[in-house]
Amino acid sequence: MRRQRLGELARHLGEAWSHAVAIPAPSTLEPSLTTEDAYSIQELVISDRVGRGRQIAGWKMGLTSAPPPATPIVGTLLDDMVLASGAQLPLTTMVDPMVEAEVVIRIGATIDSPQTVAELETGPHQVGAGLEVIDYRTRDSAGVVDWIADNSTVAFAVVGQLVPITEVDPAGIEAALLSGDRHLAAGRGEQVMGNPLAAVAWLSEHLIGRGQRLRQGDVILTGSLTGHHRVHPPDHLEFVADFGGLGTVTVSFQT
């Protein structure tokens, strides 16, 4: 019965994602849902999409810049969710999108066991500029359980220039988020668990514990440097994140 109910909740979330509508948060329907239940719901939604031809392309991390005792949460990136800088997105495909600047890591070699920051920073990986487009497909979310079930609220990962990890100190990366002539926020890589690679190290262990792993080519959104900012027509339809020496990354939205 429990598995059947989780399947029903997953089906509703999958339909909400496909049709860009907001539905009641799972925890309002099933208050006893646990974090493990939420990941099971997420995995069912992703499995359905993979069964329809999509491929897993990476991972989104959340709450990595939140103060303790917050624990990171994870969402799944599919191949149609990872876009190059300059992407133009129709608003009709999302419920209520928001944008934040994030350090992106691309995995250069499959990782079969948990990694340390020291191991990651000497590996064949890449680091660069990114934007996450967030979209809540539920209303009245009560927090972590609902966010995880809703694929940790990720809609798209927009990726800019990437360079070898050995050329950059991820903790020292600086980013500013702008929309039009308005400066929205700024941040540094060290806001993400002291170092974005600490988030990747945490993720490597989390995935191994769930029977998965970081694979060569995986893209990772490591967590917000700027907080999230709502897309608001007509004034805020284009966002630019300036990562200094790593260049800029942009995304725009079409009404």
C-alpha positions in Angstrom: 0.0 0.0 0.0 2.8 2.4 0.9 4.5 1.8 -2.4 1.3 2.3 -4.3 0.7 5.6 -2.6 4.2 6.9 -3.3 3.6 5.9 -7.0 0.4 8.0 -7.0 2.2 11.0 -5.6 5.0 10.6 -8.1 2.5 10.4 -11.0 0.9 13.6 -9.9 4.2 15.4 -9.6 5.3 14.1 -13.0 2.1 15.4 -14.6 2.5 18.8 -12.9 6.0 19.0 -14.3 4.9 18.1 -17.8 1.9 20.5 -17.8 3.5 23.4 -15.8 0.9 23.5 -13.2 1.1 23.6 -9.4 -0.5 20.9 -7.3 -0.8 20.4 -3.5 2.4 19.5 -1.8 2.8 15.8 -1.1 3.2 16.4 2.6 -0.2 18.1 2.8 -1.7 14.9 1.4 0.5 12.5 3.3 1.8 14.2 6.5 3.8 11.0 7.5 6.1 11.3 4.5 9.8 10.9 5.3 12.9 12.2 3.5 13.4 8.6 2.2 9.9 8.6 0.9 10.6 11.9 -0.9 13.7 10.5 -2.6 11.6 7.5 -3.6 9.0 9.8 -5.2 11.7 11.8 -7.0 13.3 8.6 -8.3 9.9 7.3 -9.6 9.3 10.6 -11.5 12.8 10.5 -13.0 12.5 6.8 -13.9 9.3 7.5 -15.8 11.1 10.3 -17.8 14.1 8.1 -18.5 11.7 5.4 -19.7 10.4 7.9 -22.2 13.9 8.6 -23.6 15.6 11.0 -21.3 19.0 10.4 -19.8 20.5 11.4 -16.4 23.0 14.2 -17.0 23.9 15.3 -13.5 22.7 16.6 -10.2 21.3 19.7 -8.4 22.3 20.4 -4.8 20.3 22.5 -2.5 20.7 24.0 1.0 24.5 23.8 0.6 24.7 27.5 1.5 22.2 27.3 4.3 23.5 27.6 7.9 23.6 24.5 10.1 21.8 22.3 10.9 20.5 22.3 7.3 21.5 19.2 5.4 22.1 19.3 1.6 19.3 18.0 -0.6 19.7 16.5 -4.2 17.7 16.7 -7.4 18.3 15.0 -10.7 19.3 16.7 -13.9 18.1 15.1 -17.2 19.7 15.8 -20.6 17.0 18.2 -21.7 17.5 20.3 -18.5 21.2 21.1 -19.1 21.5 24.1 -21.4 24.3 26.3 -22.8 24.6 29.9 -21.8 22.3 32.1 -23.9 19.3 29.7 -23.5 15.9 31.2 -24.2 13.1 29.5 -22.2 9.3 29.9 -22.8 7.6 30.8 -19.5 4.7 28.5 -20.5 6.9 25.5 -19.6 7.2 26.6 -15.9 5.0 27.5 -13.0 6.8 30.4 -11.3 10.5 30.3 -12.2 13.4 31.9 -10.3 17.1 32.2 -11.0 20.2 32.0 -9.0 24.0 31.9 -9.8 25.9 28.8 -8.9 29.3 27.3 -9.4 29.1 24.3 -11.8 31.3 21.3 -11.6 31.6 18.8 -14.5 32.9 15.3 -13.6 35.9 14.2 -15.7 36.1 10.6 -14.6 33.5 8.2 -13.1 33.7 8.2 -9.3 33.0 4.8 -7.7 33.6 5.6 -4.1 33.2 8.7 -1.8 35.8 11.4 -2.6 37.5 14.0 -0.5 38.0 17.6 -1.4 41.7 16.9 -1.9 41.0 14.1 -4.3 38.5 16.1 -6.3 40.7 19.2 -6.6 43.4 17.2 -8.3 41.1 15.1 -10.5 40.3 15.6 -14.2 37.2 17.7 -13.4 36.1 21.1 -14.6 34.6 24.1 -12.8 32.7 27.1 -14.2 29.9 29.6 -14.3 26.3 28.5 -14.0 22.7 29.5 -13.4 20.0 27.4 -11.9 16.4 28.0 -13.0 14.2 26.9 -10.1 10.5 26.1 -10.4 8.1 25.0 -7.6 5.5 22.6 -9.0 3.7 22.4 -5.7 1.9 24.9 -3.6 2.0 25.2 0.1 5.3 23.3 0.4 6.2 22.5 4.0 9.9 22.2 3.4 12.5 19.6 2.7 10.3 16.6 2.1 8.2 18.5 -0.5 11.2 20.0 -2.2 13.0 16.7 -2.5 9.9 15.0 -3.9 9.6 17.8 -6.4 13.1 17.0 -7.8 14.5 19.5 -5.3 12.7 22.2 -7.4 15.2 22.3 -10.3 13.9 23.2 -13.8 17.1 23.9 -15.8 20.9 24.2 -15.4 22.4 26.8 -17.6 26.2 26.3 -18.0 28.8 28.8 -19.2 32.6 28.5 -19.6 34.3 25.6 -17.9 38.0 25.3 -17.1 40.1 22.5 -15.5 39.6 22.4 -11.7 43.4 22.6 -11.2 43.3 26.2 -12.6 40.8 27.7 -10.2 40.2 27.8 -6.5 36.4 27.1 -6.4 36.1 28.6 -2.9 37.4 31.9 -4.2 35.1 32.2 -7.2 33.0 35.4 -7.2 29.7 35.9 -8.9 27.3 38.8 -9.4 23.7 38.3 -10.6 22.1 41.0 -12.7 18.9 41.6 -14.5 18.8 44.4 -17.0 20.5 47.3 -15.2 19.7 46.0 -11.8 22.3 44.3 -9.6 20.5 41.6 -7.7 23.1 39.9 -5.5 26.7 38.7 -5.3 28.5 35.9 -3.6 31.6 33.7 -3.3 32.2 30.0 -3.7 33.1 29.7 0.0 29.5 30.2 0.8 28.8 26.6 -0.4 30.0 24.5 2.5 33.3 26.4 2.6 34.1 25.1 -0.9 31.8 23.9 -3.7 34.0 20.8 -3.9 32.9 20.0 -0.3 29.4 19.8 -1.7 30.6 17.4 -4.5 32.4 15.3 -1.9 29.1 15.1 0.1 27.2 14.2 -3.1 29.7 11.4 -4.0 29.0 9.7 -0.6 25.2 10.3 -0.8 24.9 8.8 -4.3 27.0 5.7 -3.3 24.7 5.2 -0.4 21.7 5.2 -2.8 23.3 2.7 -5.2 24.3 5.4 -7.7 27.5 7.3 -8.5 29.0 10.3 -10.2 29.7 9.5 -13.8 32.0 11.0 -16.3 30.3 14.0 -17.9 27.9 14.6 -15.0 27.1 18.3 -14.4 26.6 19.4 -10.8 24.9 22.6 -9.6 26.6 23.0 -6.3 24.3 25.5 -4.6 23.3 29.1 -4.6 25.8 32.0 -4.3 23.1 34.7 -4.7 19.8 33.5 -3.4 16.9 33.0 -5.9 15.3 35.9 -7.8 11.9 35.7 -9.5 11.3 36.0 -13.2 9.0 39.0 -13.4 7.7 40.2 -16.8 8.2 42.6 -18.4 11.1 43.9 -16.3 13.1 40.8 -15.4 13.1 38.5 -18.3 16.9 38.3 -18.8 19.5 37.3 -16.2 23.3 37.5 -16.4 25.7 36.1 -13.9 29.2 37.6 -14.1 31.9 35.2 -12.8 34.8 37.5 -13.4 37.6 35.6 -15.1 35.3 32.7 -15.8 33.1 34.9 -17.9 29.4 35.4 -17.9 26.4 33.1 -18.2 23.0 34.2 -19.4 19.4 33.0 -19.6 16.3 34.7 -20.9 12.6 34.0 -20.7 9.9 34.4 -23.4 6.4 35.4 -22.6 
